[in-house]
Amino acid sequence: MFDVKLILESVPFLLRGALYTVQVSVLAIVAGLILGWMFGLASVSGIKALRAATWCYVYFIRGTPLLVQIFLIYFGLAALGLNLPAFWSGVIALGLNSGGFQAEIVRAGIESIDKGQSEAARSIGMSRVQTLLFILVPQTIRRVIPPLTNELITLTKSSSLLSAIAALELTHAGQLIIARTFAAFEIYAAVALIYLLLVGVLSRCSTLLERRVFVNY
C-alpha cells in the first residue's frame, strides 16, 4: 500500500537534500560557465597551444563517464594527499564536466556566425581579439543561451551521481530513508517529484531569460 504519511514525514529531510543539490548545481554551473567560455574562446584563437589544450580537455570530458570523473576527483585527489569534502569534490567534478560541454557550445556558437562579419571588422582595422570580443561574442551569447540553459538542467539532474560518494544531495537523502524504512517506491517517487519541480523551475527561468535576451537584442 502506498504510504503517503511516510512521504510527508520524509519531506523535510528530502528538502534538505534538494537544497544541497541546488547549492552544488549553482556553484558547478558558475564554474562551468567560466571554463566553458575560457576554453571556448581558446578553441577559436590563433594560438595552437591553447587550441591543443582545449581539444585535450574537451576530448577527455566528453570521452569519459561523469561518474568516473567524480571518483577521480574524490578518491584520486585523496590518494595524492588532497582530501576534499564530498561537497567540493562534487562542485569541481560537475564544474569541469559542464565546462567541457559548454566549451563546445561556445565554439559552435562562434563558428556559426557568418565569416563575412570577421572580414568586415578586419577591413576597418580591428584586431583579431577586438573582432572576437566586440563583434563575435555579443552575437554568440544570444545564440548559445538555449543550449547553455539546457546544460544547467542536465547538470542539476546529473548531480544525483554524487550519491556514489555519499554527498547528502537529494538522491542520497532518499537512499538513507529507504535504508531505514525499506519503502523504496514511495521515497523514490517523492525524489522524482522533487526533481521534476526543480527542473520545472529551471525550465521556466530559462524560458524567461531567452525571451528577455531575444526581445532586447
N, C-alpha and C positions, 0 to 999 in steps of 0.2 A: 504494500500500500504506500502511495506517495505521501511522505511525511512533510507537510507544509510547516508544521511547528518547528521541526528541526532546521529547516531553511531559514526561518525567521530568527531563530536563536543564533544561527551561524553568520547572519548578515554583518554584524559589527566586525567580526574577525576577517571576513572576506573583503569588506570595505577597506580595512587596514592594508590588506594585500593589494587591493586596487590602487590605493594611494601610493604604495611602493612602486607599483607598475608605472603609474603616471610620472613619478619623480625620475625613475630610471629612463623612461622613454623621452622625457623632455630634455634631460641632460645629454642623452645619446644623440638626439636629433640635432641639438646645437653643435655638438662635436662633429657630427656627420656633415652638417652644412658647411662648417669651416673647412673640413678636409675635402669635401666634395668640390667646393669652389676653388680651393687651392690647387688640387690635383687636376680638376677640370680645365682650369686656365693653363696649368703647366703642360697639359697634353696637347695644347694647340700653340704653344710657344715655339720660338725658333731655336731653343736650346735643346740639343739632342740628349744631354744627360738628364734633364728634367722629364723629357718625354719617355726616356727609357725607365726612369724610376717610377713614373706614373703607370706605365704598362705593367711593370712587375707587381706593383701594389694591387692594381685592379685585377690582374690575372689571378693572383693568389686569393683575393677576397671572393671573386666570382667562381673560382675553381675548387674551393673547399667548403664543407658544410659549416653553417654558423655554429652548431653545437661543438664542433672540433675547435673552432676559433675561441669559443668561450672556455673550453678546457685548457687551451693553450695559454690563455691569459691567466686563468685562475690557478691551475696546477703547474703550468710551465714556469711562470714567473716565480712561484713559490719555491720550485726546485732550484732556482738561481739565487734564492735568498731574499726575494722581494715578495713579501706576504701582503696581499691586498684583500680587503674585505670583499665579500660577495657582491655588495652593492657597487663598489667602484670597479670591480672586475667586470660586472655586467655593463656598466656605463661605457667602459673602454672597449669591450668586445663589440657591443652593439654599435657604438660610435664608429669604430673602424670599419665594421661591416657596412653600415649605412653610407659612410664616406666613399667606399669603393663603388657602390651603385650610383650614388649621386654624382660622382666624378664623370661617369659615363653619360648621365643625363645632361650635365652641363656641357660636356664636349659635343654631344649630339645637337644640343640647342644652339651652340655657337656655329657649328658647321652647317646648320640648316639655313642660316642667313645668307642671302644672295652675296656671292663674292664681289659683285659689282660695287657694293657699298664700301668694301675694304679698298678696292681700287680707286674709288672716288675720293676716299679720305686720304689716301696716299698722294693722289694728284694735287691736293691742296696743301701738301706739306706736313701732314700728320704722321707721326712715327708709328711703328707697329704697336707699341704699348698704348699710345694715345688712341689709336683706332680700336684696340681691344676694349679699353676701359670706357671710352666715351661714345663709341658707335655700336659695338657688338654686345657688350654686357647688358646695357639697358634693354635691348630688344630680347636678349636671351632670358632675362628674368621673367618677362611676360610669357615666354614660350614654355619655360620649364616648371612654372608653378603647379600645373595639374599633376605631372608625374612626381614632383617632389612631395606634394601633399599626400599622394598615394603611397609614397615611400614611408612617410610618417605613420600612416595607418598600418602598413606592413610591419614596420619596426615595433609598434605597440603590441601587435599580435605575437611577433617573434620573441618578445620578452618572456613569454611563457617558458622558453627553453632554459631560462635562468633557474628554474626549479631543479635542474640537474646539479646545480652547485649549492642547493639549499638556500637560495636567496628567497626572502619572505615576500615574493610577489604573489599575484592573485592565484595562479595555478598551484603553487606550493602551499599557499594557505588552505586551499581546498583539499590538497592531499593530506595535510595534517589533520583536518577534521575527519576525513574519510578513514584515516588510520585509527581514529578513536571511536567512530560511530559505525563504520562499515556501510554507510549509506552512500555508495558511490553515485548512483543515478541522481538522487536529489541534489547532492552537492555539486556534481559536475554540471547539472542543469542550471544551477544558480550561478556557477562560474561562467558558463557560456552566456547567460543572460547579461551579466555584468560586462563581459567583453563586448557584447552587442551594443550595450548602452554607451560604452567608451568609444567604440568605433563610430556609432551614430553621431555622437557629439563632434568627433573629429571630422567626419564627413561633412557635417553641416557647416563647421567653421571653415573648412577648405573651400566649400562652395561659395560662401560669403566672401572669402578672400579673393577667389578667382573673379567673381563678379565685380568687386571693387577695383581690382587691378585692370581688368579689361575695360571698365567704364571710364577710368581715369587715364587710360593710356592715350 
